[in-house]
Amino acid sequence: MGQPISEAKKAMFLQRAEARLNFARNLPAEDPRREAKIREAEKALQTALASKTGPVRGGSGRKPGKAGKKRVR
């Protein structure tokens, strides 16, 4: 499906998903969006757990935010 991610990135995704789930569970019971937020957070947690890890590819070698030189013709 997608490119493998690093173990550190997967851990970060898991941490965010768990925080999101805890936040949703702590919402008041009368909140109309509480159940939807809990379902979304559980799905995010499952996605983070299912993401595959592997060696991270080097990429293009450029730093992010740096544009390449413009070609003159």
Predicted model as a PDB file, atoms N, CA, C, CB and O in Angstrom, pLDDT in the B-factor column:
MODEL        1                                                                  
ATOM      1  N   MET A   1       0.826  -1.183   0.000  1.00 58.00           N  
ATOM      2  CA  MET A   1       0.000   0.000   0.000  1.00 58.00           C  
ATOM      3  C   MET A   1       0.869   1.244   0.000  1.00 58.00           C  
ATOM      4  CB  MET A   1      -0.939  -0.001   1.198  1.00 58.00           C  
ATOM      5  O   MET A   1       0.934   1.943  -1.012  1.00 58.00           O  
ATOM      6  N   GLY A   2       1.529   1.537   1.090  1.00 73.00           N  
ATOM      7  CA  GLY A   2       2.385   2.712   1.150  1.00 73.00           C  
ATOM      8  C   GLY A   2       3.811   2.311   1.453  1.00 73.00           C  
ATOM      9  O   GLY A   2       4.134   1.128   1.560  1.00 73.00           O  
ATOM     10  N   GLN A   3       4.650   3.306   1.588  1.00 80.00           N  
ATOM     11  CA  GLN A   3       6.046   3.049   1.920  1.00 80.00           C  
ATOM     12  C   GLN A   3       6.154   2.675   3.396  1.00 80.00           C  
ATOM     13  CB  GLN A   3       6.929   4.285   1.598  1.00 80.00           C  
ATOM     14  O   GLN A   3       5.377   3.175   4.209  1.00 80.00           O  
ATOM     15  N   PRO A   4       7.098   1.809   3.759  1.00 84.00           N  
ATOM     16  CA  PRO A   4       7.324   1.495   5.168  1.00 84.00           C  
ATOM     17  C   PRO A   4       7.788   2.745   5.921  1.00 84.00           C  
ATOM     18  CB  PRO A   4       8.365   0.359   5.312  1.00 84.00           C  
ATOM     19  O   PRO A   4       8.454   3.615   5.359  1.00 84.00           O  
ATOM     20  N   ILE A   5       7.427   2.814   7.190  1.00 83.00           N  
ATOM     21  CA  ILE A   5       7.844   3.944   8.020  1.00 83.00           C  
ATOM     22  C   ILE A   5       8.833   3.448   9.073  1.00 83.00           C  
ATOM     23  CB  ILE A   5       6.614   4.633   8.693  1.00 83.00           C  
ATOM     24  O   ILE A   5       8.954   2.245   9.306  1.00 83.00           O  
ATOM     25  N   SER A   6       9.528   4.375   9.696  1.00 87.00           N  
ATOM     26  CA  SER A   6      10.516   4.003  10.708  1.00 87.00           C  
ATOM     27  C   SER A   6       9.808   3.631  12.012  1.00 87.00           C  
ATOM     28  CB  SER A   6      11.524   5.161  10.946  1.00 87.00           C  
ATOM     29  O   SER A   6       8.648   3.982  12.231  1.00 87.00           O  
ATOM     30  N   GLU A   7      10.527   2.918  12.864  1.00 88.00           N  
ATOM     31  CA  GLU A   7       9.989   2.536  14.175  1.00 88.00           C  
ATOM     32  C   GLU A   7       9.652   3.772  15.002  1.00 88.00           C  
ATOM     33  CB  GLU A   7      10.993   1.649  14.935  1.00 88.00           C  
ATOM     34  O   GLU A   7       8.659   3.780  15.729  1.00 88.00           O  
ATOM     35  N   ALA A   8      10.473   4.814  14.896  1.00 89.00           N  
ATOM     36  CA  ALA A   8      10.237   6.032  15.665  1.00 89.00           C  
ATOM     37  C   ALA A   8       8.949   6.719  15.223  1.00 89.00           C  
ATOM     38  CB  ALA A   8      11.420   6.991  15.521  1.00 89.00           C  
ATOM     39  O   ALA A   8       8.181   7.209  16.050  1.00 89.00           O  
ATOM     40  N   LYS A   9       8.724   6.750  13.925  1.00 89.00           N  
ATOM     41  CA  LYS A   9       7.505   7.380  13.403  1.00 89.00           C  
ATOM     42  C   LYS A   9       6.269   6.578  13.802  1.00 89.00           C  
ATOM     43  CB  LYS A   9       7.580   7.512  11.868  1.00 89.00           C  
ATOM     44  O   LYS A   9       5.228   7.151  14.126  1.00 89.00           O  
ATOM     45  N   LYS A  10       6.387   5.246  13.776  1.00 90.00           N  
ATOM     46  CA  LYS A  10       5.265   4.408  14.189  1.00 90.00           C  
ATOM     47  C   LYS A  10       4.951   4.641  15.664  1.00 90.00           C  
ATOM     48  CB  LYS A  10       5.574   2.917  13.931  1.00 90.00           C  
ATOM     49  O   LYS A  10       3.783   4.725  16.045  1.00 90.00           O  
ATOM     50  N   ALA A  11       5.977   4.744  16.486  1.00 91.00           N  
ATOM     51  CA  ALA A  11       5.775   5.007  17.912  1.00 91.00           C  
ATOM     52  C   ALA A  11       5.094   6.357  18.120  1.00 91.00           C  
ATOM     53  CB  ALA A  11       7.120   4.968  18.665  1.00 91.00           C  
ATOM     54  O   ALA A  11       4.235   6.498  18.990  1.00 91.00           O  
ATOM     55  N   MET A  12       5.478   7.342  17.322  1.00 93.00           N  
ATOM     56  CA  MET A  12       4.862   8.662  17.429  1.00 93.00           C  
ATOM     57  C   MET A  12       3.383   8.585  17.039  1.00 93.00           C  
ATOM     58  CB  MET A  12       5.607   9.685  16.535  1.00 93.00           C  
ATOM     59  O   MET A  12       2.539   9.179  17.710  1.00 93.00           O  
ATOM     60  N   PHE A  13       3.061   7.862  15.963  1.00 92.00           N  
ATOM     61  CA  PHE A  13       1.670   7.708  15.539  1.00 92.00           C  
ATOM     62  C   PHE A  13       0.851   6.996  16.622  1.00 92.00           C  
ATOM     63  CB  PHE A  13       1.596   6.924  14.210  1.00 92.00           C  
ATOM     64  O   PHE A  13      -0.284   7.381  16.902  1.00 92.00           O  
ATOM     65  N   LEU A  14       1.433   5.960  17.226  1.00 94.00           N  
ATOM     66  CA  LEU A  14       0.736   5.245  18.293  1.00 94.00           C  
ATOM     67  C   LEU A  14       0.466   6.146  19.492  1.00 94.00           C  
ATOM     68  CB  LEU A  14       1.546   4.032  18.731  1.00 94.00           C  
ATOM     69  O   LEU A  14      -0.618   6.113  20.075  1.00 94.00           O  
ATOM     70  N   GLN A  15       1.454   6.946  19.849  1.00 95.00           N  
ATOM     71  CA  GLN A  15       1.301   7.854  20.982  1.00 95.00           C  
ATOM     72  C   GLN A  15       0.197   8.875  20.713  1.00 95.00           C  
ATOM     73  CB  GLN A  15       2.628   8.571  21.279  1.00 95.00           C  
ATOM     74  O   GLN A  15      -0.624   9.149  21.589  1.00 95.00           O  
ATOM     75  N   ARG A  16       0.176   9.433  19.515  1.00 95.00           N  
ATOM     76  CA  ARG A  16      -0.872  10.390  19.152  1.00 95.00           C  
ATOM     77  C   ARG A  16      -2.252   9.751  19.165  1.00 95.00           C  
ATOM     78  CB  ARG A  16      -0.593  10.981  17.779  1.00 95.00           C  
ATOM     79  O   ARG A  16      -3.213  10.345  19.654  1.00 95.00           O  
ATOM     80  N   ALA A  17      -2.350   8.525  18.620  1.00 94.00           N  
ATOM     81  CA  ALA A  17      -3.638   7.841  18.552  1.00 94.00           C  
ATOM     82  C   ALA A  17      -4.162   7.522  19.954  1.00 94.00           C  
ATOM     83  CB  ALA A  17      -3.516   6.552  17.725  1.00 94.00           C  
ATOM     84  O   ALA A  17      -5.359   7.641  20.215  1.00 94.00           O  
ATOM     85  N   GLU A  18      -3.266   7.119  20.849  1.00 95.00           N  
ATOM     86  CA  GLU A  18      -3.680   6.835  22.227  1.00 95.00           C  
ATOM     87  C   GLU A  18      -4.138   8.109  22.927  1.00 95.00           C  
ATOM     88  CB  GLU A  18      -2.530   6.183  23.014  1.00 95.00           C  
ATOM     89  O   GLU A  18      -5.124   8.090  23.663  1.00 95.00           O  
ATOM     90  N   ALA A  19      -3.435   9.209  22.706  1.00 96.00           N  
ATOM     91  CA  ALA A  19      -3.837  10.486  23.311  1.00 96.00           C  
ATOM     92  C   ALA A  19      -5.192  10.928  22.773  1.00 96.00           C  
ATOM     93  CB  ALA A  19      -2.777  11.577  23.042  1.00 96.00           C  
ATOM     94  O   ALA A  19      -6.030  11.441  23.515  1.00 96.00           O  
ATOM     95  N   ARG A  20      -5.396  10.723  21.476  1.00 95.00           N  
ATOM     96  CA  ARG A  20      -6.670  11.082  20.849  1.00 95.00           C  
ATOM     97  C   ARG A  20      -7.817  10.253  21.423  1.00 95.00           C  
ATOM     98  CB  ARG A  20      -6.590  10.888  19.326  1.00 95.00           C  
ATOM     99  O   ARG A  20      -8.907  10.778  21.653  1.00 95.00           O  
ATOM    100  N   LEU A  21      -7.575   8.958  21.656  1.00 95.00           N  
ATOM    101  CA  LEU A  21      -8.594   8.086  22.221  1.00 95.00           C  
ATOM    102  C   LEU A  21      -8.903   8.477  23.661  1.00 95.00           C  
ATOM    103  CB  LEU A  21      -8.145   6.626  22.152  1.00 95.00           C  
ATOM    104  O   LEU A  21     -10.068   8.512  24.057  1.00 95.00           O  
ATOM    105  N   ASN A  22      -7.879   8.770  24.441  1.00 96.00           N  
ATOM    106  CA  ASN A  22      -8.102   9.199  25.827  1.00 96.00           C  
ATOM    107  C   ASN A  22      -8.899  10.494  25.877  1.00 96.00           C  
ATOM    108  CB  ASN A  22      -6.764   9.379  26.557  1.00 96.00           C  
ATOM    109  O   ASN A  22      -9.786  10.646  26.717  1.00 96.00           O  
ATOM    110  N   PHE A  23      -8.592  11.415  24.993  1.00 95.00           N  
ATOM    111  CA  PHE A  23      -9.324  12.680  24.936  1.00 95.00           C  
ATOM    112  C   PHE A  23     -10.795  12.425  24.628  1.00 95.00           C  
ATOM    113  CB  PHE A  23      -8.708  13.620  23.877  1.00 95.00           C  
ATOM    114  O   PHE A  23     -11.678  12.990  25.272  1.00 95.00           O  
ATOM    115  N   ALA A  24     -11.054  11.567  23.635  1.00 95.00           N  
ATOM    116  CA  ALA A  24     -12.440  11.285  23.234  1.00 95.00           C  
ATOM    117  C   ALA A  24     -13.209  10.603  24.357  1.00 95.00           C  
ATOM    118  CB  ALA A  24     -12.469  10.407  21.974  1.00 95.00           C  
ATOM    119  O   ALA A  24     -14.387  10.889  24.570  1.00 95.00           O  
ATOM    120  N   ARG A  25     -12.549   9.705  25.072  1.00 95.00           N  
ATOM    121  CA  ARG A  25     -13.221   9.016  26.178  1.00 95.00           C  
ATOM    122  C   ARG A  25     -13.521   9.949  27.346  1.00 95.00           C  
ATOM    123  CB  ARG A  25     -12.369   7.856  26.661  1.00 95.00           C  
ATOM    124  O   ARG A  25     -14.460   9.708  28.104  1.00 95.00           O  
ATOM    125  N   ASN A  26     -12.740  11.004  27.496  1.00 95.00           N  
ATOM    126  CA  ASN A  26     -12.945  11.938  28.600  1.00 95.00           C  
ATOM    127  C   ASN A  26     -13.963  13.026  28.278  1.00 95.00           C  
ATOM    128  CB  ASN A  26     -11.636  12.574  28.978  1.00 95.00           C  
ATOM    129  O   ASN A  26     -14.251  13.869  29.128  1.00 95.00           O  
ATOM    130  N   LEU A  27     -14.507  13.022  27.073  1.00 94.00           N  
ATOM    131  CA  LEU A  27     -15.547  13.998  26.746  1.00 94.00           C  
ATOM    132  C   LEU A  27     -16.796  13.685  27.559  1.00 94.00           C  
ATOM    133  CB  LEU A  27     -15.865  13.989  25.221  1.00 94.00           C  
ATOM    134  O   LEU A  27     -17.025  12.531  27.921  1.00 94.00           O  
ATOM    135  N   PRO A  28     -17.604  14.698  27.851  1.00 95.00           N  
ATOM    136  CA  PRO A  28     -18.840  14.448  28.609  1.00 95.00           C  
ATOM    137  C   PRO A  28     -19.775  13.511  27.838  1.00 95.00           C  
ATOM    138  CB  PRO A  28     -19.562  15.782  28.919  1.00 95.00           C  
ATOM    139  O   PRO A  28     -19.811  13.530  26.608  1.00 95.00           O  
ATOM    140  N   ALA A  29     -20.517  12.705  28.565  1.00 93.00           N  
ATOM    141  CA  ALA A  29     -21.419  11.725  27.944  1.00 93.00           C  
ATOM    142  C   ALA A  29     -22.504  12.395  27.114  1.00 93.00           C  
ATOM    143  CB  ALA A  29     -22.062  10.849  29.012  1.00 93.00           C  
ATOM    144  O   ALA A  29     -23.003  11.796  26.162  1.00 93.00           O  
ATOM    145  N   GLU A  30     -22.876  13.610  27.449  1.00 94.00           N  
ATOM    146  CA  GLU A  30     -23.939  14.295  26.717  1.00 94.00           C  
ATOM    147  C   GLU A  30     -23.444  14.973  25.441  1.00 94.00           C  
ATOM    148  CB  GLU A  30     -24.591  15.319  27.608  1.00 94.00           C  
ATOM    149  O   GLU A  30     -24.245  15.546  24.703  1.00 94.00           O  
ATOM    150  N   ASP A  31     -22.153  14.918  25.172  1.00 94.00           N  
ATOM    151  CA  ASP A  31     -21.605  15.498  23.945  1.00 94.00           C  
ATOM    152  C   ASP A  31     -22.104  14.687  22.745  1.00 94.00           C  
ATOM    153  CB  ASP A  31     -20.037  15.526  23.986  1.00 94.00           C  
ATOM    154  O   ASP A  31     -21.895  13.475  22.697  1.00 94.00           O  
ATOM    155  N   PRO A  32     -22.761  15.335  21.778  1.00 94.00           N  
ATOM    156  CA  PRO A  32     -23.325  14.583  20.648  1.00 94.00           C  
ATOM    157  C   PRO A  32     -22.270  13.946  19.743  1.00 94.00           C  
ATOM    158  CB  PRO A  32     -24.192  15.493  19.825  1.00 94.00           C  
ATOM    159  O   PRO A  32     -22.582  12.984  19.042  1.00 94.00           O  
ATOM    160  N   ARG A  33     -21.044  14.445  19.733  1.00 95.00           N  
ATOM    161  CA  ARG A  33     -19.992  13.918  18.857  1.00 95.00           C  
ATOM    162  C   ARG A  33     -19.070  12.928  19.563  1.00 95.00           C  
ATOM    163  CB  ARG A  33     -19.172  15.057  18.302  1.00 95.00           C  
ATOM    164  O   ARG A  33     -18.114  12.440  18.960  1.00 95.00           O  
ATOM    165  N   ARG A  34     -19.344  12.625  20.835  1.00 95.00           N  
ATOM    166  CA  ARG A  34     -18.447  11.773  21.626  1.00 95.00           C  
ATOM    167  C   ARG A  34     -18.246  10.402  20.988  1.00 95.00           C  
ATOM    168  CB  ARG A  34     -18.995  11.605  23.038  1.00 95.00           C  
ATOM    169  O   ARG A  34     -17.108   9.969  20.812  1.00 95.00           O  
ATOM    170  N   GLU A  35     -19.329   9.713  20.640  1.00 96.00           N  
ATOM    171  CA  GLU A  35     -19.219   8.367  20.077  1.00 96.00           C  
ATOM    172  C   GLU A  35     -18.476   8.376  18.741  1.00 96.00           C  
ATOM    173  CB  GLU A  35     -20.610   7.756  19.896  1.00 96.00           C  
ATOM    174  O   GLU A  35     -17.672   7.485  18.465  1.00 96.00           O  
ATOM    175  N   ALA A  36     -18.747   9.379  17.921  1.00 96.00           N  
ATOM    176  CA  ALA A  36     -18.062   9.472  16.625  1.00 96.00           C  
ATOM    177  C   ALA A  36     -16.568   9.710  16.825  1.00 96.00           C  
ATOM    178  CB  ALA A  36     -18.670  10.605  15.766  1.00 96.00           C  
ATOM    179  O   ALA A  36     -15.744   9.139  16.111  1.00 96.00           O  
ATOM    180  N   LYS A  37     -16.221  10.549  17.791  1.00 96.00           N  
ATOM    181  CA  LYS A  37     -14.808  10.821  18.048  1.00 96.00           C  
ATOM    182  C   LYS A  37     -14.098   9.579  18.587  1.00 96.00           C  
ATOM    183  CB  LYS A  37     -14.661  11.984  19.039  1.00 96.00           C  
ATOM    184  O   LYS A  37     -12.940   9.327  18.253  1.00 96.00           O  
ATOM    185  N   ILE A  38     -14.791   8.811  19.414  1.00 95.00           N  
ATOM    186  CA  ILE A  38     -14.201   7.576  19.933  1.00 95.00           C  
ATOM    187  C   ILE A  38     -13.958   6.593  18.791  1.00 95.00           C  
ATOM    188  CB  ILE A  38     -15.118   6.939  21.008  1.00 95.00           C  
ATOM    189  O   ILE A  38     -12.895   5.976  18.723  1.00 95.00           O  
ATOM    190  N   ARG A  39     -14.938   6.440  17.888  1.00 96.00           N  
ATOM    191  CA  ARG A  39     -14.769   5.534  16.750  1.00 96.00           C  
ATOM    192  C   ARG A  39     -13.601   5.973  15.862  1.00 96.00           C  
ATOM    193  CB  ARG A  39     -16.065   5.470  15.922  1.00 96.00           C  
ATOM    194  O   ARG A  39     -12.800   5.146  15.425  1.00 96.00           O  
ATOM    195  N   GLU A  40     -13.510   7.285  15.600  1.00 96.00           N  
ATOM    196  CA  GLU A  40     -12.413   7.793  14.773  1.00 96.00           C  
ATOM    197  C   GLU A  40     -11.061   7.543  15.436  1.00 96.00           C  
ATOM    198  CB  GLU A  40     -12.596   9.291  14.506  1.00 96.00           C  
ATOM    199  O   GLU A  40     -10.094   7.176  14.768  1.00 96.00           O  
ATOM    200  N   ALA A  41     -10.998   7.743  16.753  1.00 95.00           N  
ATOM    201  CA  ALA A  41      -9.741   7.538  17.475  1.00 95.00           C  
ATOM    202  C   ALA A  41      -9.354   6.064  17.493  1.00 95.00           C  
ATOM    203  CB  ALA A  41      -9.854   8.069  18.908  1.00 95.00           C  
ATOM    204  O   ALA A  41      -8.173   5.736  17.384  1.00 95.00           O  
ATOM    205  N   GLU A  42     -10.332   5.172  17.629  1.00 95.00           N  
ATOM    206  CA  GLU A  42     -10.042   3.737  17.601  1.00 95.00           C  
ATOM    207  C   GLU A  42      -9.542   3.322  16.224  1.00 95.00           C  
ATOM    208  CB  GLU A  42     -11.292   2.921  17.983  1.00 95.00           C  
ATOM    209  O   GLU A  42      -8.641   2.490  16.114  1.00 95.00           O  
ATOM    210  N   LYS A  43     -10.117   3.892  15.181  1.00 95.00           N  
ATOM    211  CA  LYS A  43      -9.665   3.585  13.819  1.00 95.00           C  
ATOM    212  C   LYS A  43      -8.231   4.088  13.613  1.00 95.00           C  
ATOM    213  CB  LYS A  43     -10.620   4.224  12.768  1.00 95.00           C  
ATOM    214  O   LYS A  43      -7.416   3.401  12.997  1.00 95.00           O  
ATOM    215  N   ALA A  44      -7.923   5.285  14.127  1.00 92.00           N  
ATOM    216  CA  ALA A  44      -6.564   5.816  14.012  1.00 92.00           C  
ATOM    217  C   ALA A  44      -5.571   4.922  14.747  1.00 92.00           C  
ATOM    218  CB  ALA A  44      -6.497   7.251  14.565  1.00 92.00           C  
ATOM    219  O   ALA A  44      -4.451   4.719  14.278  1.00 92.00           O  
ATOM    220  N   LEU A  45      -5.977   4.385  15.898  1.00 93.00           N  
ATOM    221  CA  LEU A  45      -5.116   3.489  16.663  1.00 93.00           C  
ATOM    222  C   LEU A  45      -4.872   2.195  15.892  1.00 93.00           C  
ATOM    223  CB  LEU A  45      -5.739   3.184  18.036  1.00 93.00           C  
ATOM    224  O   LEU A  45      -3.744   1.704  15.854  1.00 93.00           O  
ATOM    225  N   GLN A  46      -5.910   1.641  15.281  1.00 93.00           N  
ATOM    226  CA  GLN A  46      -5.752   0.425  14.478  1.00 93.00           C  
ATOM    227  C   GLN A  46      -4.842   0.669  13.278  1.00 93.00           C  
ATOM    228  CB  GLN A  46      -7.119  -0.082  14.004  1.00 93.00           C  
ATOM    229  O   GLN A  46      -4.020  -0.179  12.928  1.00 93.00           O  
ATOM    230  N   THR A  47      -4.994   1.823  12.658  1.00 91.00           N  
ATOM    231  CA  THR A  47      -4.152   2.160  11.509  1.00 91.00           C  
ATOM    232  C   THR A  47      -2.689   2.272  11.929  1.00 91.00           C  
ATOM    233  CB  THR A  47      -4.623   3.476  10.863  1.00 91.00           C  
ATOM    234  O   THR A  47      -1.795   1.790  11.233  1.00 91.00           O  
ATOM    235  N   ALA A  48      -2.454   2.915  13.076  1.00 89.00           N  
ATOM    236  CA  ALA A  48      -1.085   3.061  13.563  1.00 89.00           C  
ATOM    237  C   ALA A  48      -0.482   1.703  13.899  1.00 89.00           C  
ATOM    238  CB  ALA A  48      -1.046   3.977  14.792  1.00 89.00           C  
ATOM    239  O   ALA A  48       0.695   1.462  13.632  1.00 89.00           O  
ATOM    240  N   LEU A  49      -1.280   0.817  14.483  1.00 89.00           N  
ATOM    241  CA  LEU A  49      -0.774  -0.515  14.818  1.00 89.00           C  
ATOM    242  C   LEU A  49      -0.484  -1.336  13.563  1.00 89.00           C  
ATOM    243  CB  LEU A  49      -1.778  -1.254  15.704  1.00 89.00           C  
ATOM    244  O   LEU A  49       0.455  -2.133  13.546  1.00 89.00           O  
ATOM    245  N   ALA A  50      -1.281  -1.147  12.518  1.00 88.00           N  
ATOM    246  CA  ALA A  50      -1.133  -1.940  11.303  1.00 88.00           C  
ATOM    247  C   ALA A  50      -0.062  -1.411  10.364  1.00 88.00           C  
ATOM    248  CB  ALA A  50      -2.437  -1.998  10.580  1.00 88.00           C  
ATOM    249  O   ALA A  50       0.321  -2.108   9.425  1.00 88.00           O  
ATOM    250  N   SER A  51       0.428  -0.208  10.589  1.00 86.00           N  
ATOM    251  CA  SER A  51       1.409   0.357   9.658  1.00 86.00           C  
ATOM    252  C   SER A  51       2.697  -0.458   9.699  1.00 86.00           C  
ATOM    253  CB  SER A  51       1.699   1.840   9.998  1.00 86.00           C  
ATOM    254  O   SER A  51       3.187  -0.839  10.761  1.00 86.00           O  
ATOM    255  N   LYS A  52       3.222  -0.710   8.511  1.00 84.00           N  
ATOM    256  CA  LYS A  52       4.415  -1.549   8.418  1.00 84.00           C  
ATOM    257  C   LYS A  52       5.670  -0.701   8.582  1.00 84.00           C  
ATOM    258  CB  LYS A  52       4.449  -2.303   7.074  1.00 84.00           C  
ATOM    259  O   LYS A  52       5.723   0.457   8.169  1.00 84.00           O  
ATOM    260  N   THR A  53       6.662  -1.305   9.188  1.00 83.00           N  
ATOM    261  CA  THR A  53       7.927  -0.606   9.387  1.00 83.00           C  
ATOM    262  C   THR A  53       8.994  -1.285   8.542  1.00 83.00           C  
ATOM    263  CB  THR A  53       8.333  -0.588  10.891  1.00 83.00           C  
ATOM    264  O   THR A  53       8.865  -2.447   8.157  1.00 83.00           O  
ATOM    265  N   GLY A  54      10.024  -0.547   8.271  1.00 79.00           N  
ATOM    266  CA  GLY A  54      11.120  -1.074   7.472  1.00 79.00           C  
ATOM    267  C   GLY A  54      12.225  -0.054   7.394  1.00 79.00           C  
ATOM    268  O   GLY A  54      12.155   0.998   8.030  1.00 79.00           O  
ATOM    269  N   PRO A  55      13.240  -0.356   6.621  1.00 76.00           N  
ATOM    270  CA  PRO A  55      14.323   0.611   6.468  1.00 76.00           C  
ATOM    271  C   PRO A  55      13.816   1.853   5.755  1.00 76.00           C  
ATOM    272  CB  PRO A  55      15.503  -0.006   5.696  1.00 76.00           C  
ATOM    273  O   PRO A  55      13.081   1.767   4.771  1.00 76.00           O  
ATOM    274  N   VAL A  56      14.213   2.989   6.260  1.00 66.00           N  
ATOM    275  CA  VAL A  56      13.777   4.253   5.686  1.00 66.00           C  
ATOM    276  C   VAL A  56      14.662   4.576   4.501  1.00 66.00           C  
ATOM    277  CB  VAL A  56      13.816   5.393   6.735  1.00 66.00           C  
ATOM    278  O   VAL A  56      15.888   4.517   4.592  1.00 66.00           O  
ATOM    279  N   ARG A  57      14.033   4.917   3.389  1.00 64.00           N  
ATOM    280  CA  ARG A  57      14.787   5.254   2.183  1.00 64.00           C  
ATOM    281  C   ARG A  57      15.363   6.657   2.315  1.00 64.00           C  
ATOM    282  CB  ARG A  57      13.893   5.150   0.923  1.00 64.00           C  
ATOM    283  O   ARG A  57      14.802   7.518   2.992  1.00 64.00           O  
ATOM    284  N   GLY A  58      16.486   6.864   1.658  1.00 61.00           N  
ATOM    285  CA  GLY A  58      17.200   8.126   1.764  1.00 61.00           C  
ATOM    286  C   GLY A  58      16.483   9.304   1.148  1.00 61.00           C  
ATOM    287  O   GLY A  58      16.674  10.430   1.608  1.00 61.00           O  
ATOM    288  N   GLY A  59      15.686   9.106   0.152  1.00 58.00           N  
ATOM    289  CA  GLY A  59      15.010  10.222  -0.489  1.00 58.00           C  
ATOM    290  C   GLY A  59      15.879  10.847  -1.556  1.00 58.00           C  
ATOM    291  O   GLY A  59      16.794  10.205  -2.072  1.00 58.00           O  
ATOM    292  N   SER A  60      15.604  12.081  -1.886  1.00 58.00           N  
ATOM    293  CA  SER A  60      16.297  12.744  -2.984  1.00 58.00           C  
ATOM    294  C   SER A  60      17.619  13.370  -2.555  1.00 58.00           C  
ATOM    295  CB  SER A  60      15.410  13.800  -3.582  1.00 58.00           C  
ATOM    296  O   SER A  60      18.411  13.777  -3.405  1.00 58.00           O  
ATOM    297  N   GLY A  61      17.865  13.451  -1.274  1.00 56.00           N  
ATOM    298  CA  GLY A  61      19.115  14.041  -0.821  1.00 56.00           C  
ATOM    299  C   GLY A  61      19.018  15.528  -0.562  1.00 56.00           C  
ATOM    300  O   GLY A  61      19.956  16.136  -0.047  1.00 56.00           O  
ATOM    301  N   ARG A  62      17.886  16.117  -0.917  1.00 60.00           N  
ATOM    302  CA  ARG A  62      17.713  17.549  -0.667  1.00 60.00           C  
ATOM    303  C   ARG A  62      17.061  17.777   0.681  1.00 60.00           C  
ATOM    304  CB  ARG A  62      16.875  18.198  -1.775  1.00 60.00           C  
ATOM    305  O   ARG A  62      16.347  16.917   1.197  1.00 60.00           O  
ATOM    306  N   LYS A  63      17.314  18.937   1.241  1.00 63.00           N  
ATOM    307  CA  LYS A  63      16.670  19.291   2.487  1.00 63.00           C  
ATOM    308  C   LYS A  63      15.251  19.768   2.185  1.00 63.00           C  
ATOM    309  CB  LYS A  63      17.481  20.379   3.245  1.00 63.00           C  
ATOM    310  O   LYS A  63      15.010  20.391   1.151  1.00 63.00           O  
ATOM    311  N   PRO A  64      14.304  19.473   3.094  1.00 65.00           N  
ATOM    312  CA  PRO A  64      12.933  19.925   2.830  1.00 65.00           C  
ATOM    313  C   PRO A  64      12.861  21.448   2.811  1.00 65.00           C  
ATOM    314  CB  PRO A  64      11.965  19.362   3.888  1.00 65.00           C  
ATOM    315  O   PRO A  64      13.501  22.126   3.616  1.00 65.00           O  
ATOM    316  N   GLY A  65      12.084  21.963   1.894  1.00 65.00           N  
ATOM    317  CA  GLY A  65      11.919  23.410   1.786  1.00 65.00           C  
ATOM    318  C   GLY A  65      12.899  24.075   0.846  1.00 65.00           C  
ATOM    319  O   GLY A  65      12.801  25.277   0.599  1.00 65.00           O  
ATOM    320  N   LYS A  66      13.832  23.325   0.323  1.00 66.00           N  
ATOM    321  CA  LYS A  66      14.817  23.892  -0.594  1.00 66.00           C  
ATOM    322  C   LYS A  66      14.402  23.572  -2.029  1.00 66.00           C  
ATOM    323  CB  LYS A  66      16.247  23.341  -0.293  1.00 66.00           C  
ATOM    324  O   LYS A  66      14.248  22.405  -2.388  1.00 66.00           O  
ATOM    325  N   ALA A  67      14.229  24.565  -2.814  1.00 68.00           N  
ATOM    326  CA  ALA A  67      13.851  24.359  -4.207  1.00 68.00           C  
ATOM    327  C   ALA A  67      15.103  24.077  -5.051  1.00 68.00           C  
ATOM    328  CB  ALA A  67      13.087  25.596  -4.755  1.00 68.00           C  
ATOM    329  O   ALA A  67      16.196  24.545  -4.732  1.00 68.00           O  
ATOM    330  N   GLY A  68      14.928  23.323  -6.105  1.00 67.00           N  
ATOM    331  CA  GLY A  68      16.034  23.036  -7.005  1.00 67.00           C  
ATOM    332  C   GLY A  68      16.340  24.234  -7.882  1.00 67.00           C  
ATOM    333  O   GLY A  68      15.549  25.172  -7.967  1.00 67.00           O  
ATOM    334  N   LYS A  69      17.495  24.197  -8.537  1.00 71.00           N  
ATOM    335  CA  LYS A  69      17.859  25.306  -9.425  1.00 71.00           C  
ATOM    336  C   LYS A  69      16.987  25.268 -10.661  1.00 71.00           C  
ATOM    337  CB  LYS A  69      19.355  25.242  -9.818  1.00 71.00           C  
ATOM    338  O   LYS A  69      16.648  24.201 -11.171  1.00 71.00           O  
ATOM    339  N   LYS A  70      16.635  26.433 -11.126  1.00 72.00           N  
ATOM    340  CA  LYS A  70      15.812  26.549 -12.312  1.00 72.00           C  
ATOM    341  C   LYS A  70      16.678  26.329 -13.539  1.00 72.00           C  
ATOM    342  CB  LYS A  70      15.112  27.920 -12.369  1.00 72.00           C  
ATOM    343  O   LYS A  70      17.789  26.850 -13.637  1.00 72.00           O  
ATOM    344  N   ARG A  71      16.151  25.547 -14.475  1.00 76.00           N  
ATOM    345  CA  ARG A  71      16.901  25.296 -15.692  1.00 76.00           C  
ATOM    346  C   ARG A  71      16.730  26.467 -16.669  1.00 76.00           C  
ATOM    347  CB  ARG A  71      16.445  23.973 -16.342  1.00 76.00           C  
ATOM    348  O   ARG A  71      15.636  27.003 -16.841  1.00 76.00           O  
ATOM    349  N   VAL A  72      17.828  26.837 -17.288  1.00 76.00           N  
ATOM    350  CA  VAL A  72      17.787  27.909 -18.281  1.00 76.00           C  
ATOM    351  C   VAL A  72      17.902  27.257 -19.652  1.00 76.00           C  
ATOM    352  CB  VAL A  72      18.936  28.972 -18.046  1.00 76.00           C  
ATOM    353  O   VAL A  72      18.806  26.458 -19.898  1.00 76.00           O  
ATOM    354  N   ARG A  73      16.990  27.601 -20.528  1.00 74.00           N  
ATOM    355  CA  ARG A  73      17.021  27.010 -21.874  1.00 74.00           C  
ATOM    356  C   ARG A  73      17.323  28.042 -22.894  1.00 74.00           C  
ATOM    357  CB  ARG A  73      15.715  26.334 -22.208  1.00 74.00           C  
ATOM    358  O   ARG A  73      17.390  27.732 -24.084  1.00 74.00           O  
TER     359      ARG A  73                                                      
ENDMDL                                                                          
END                                                                             
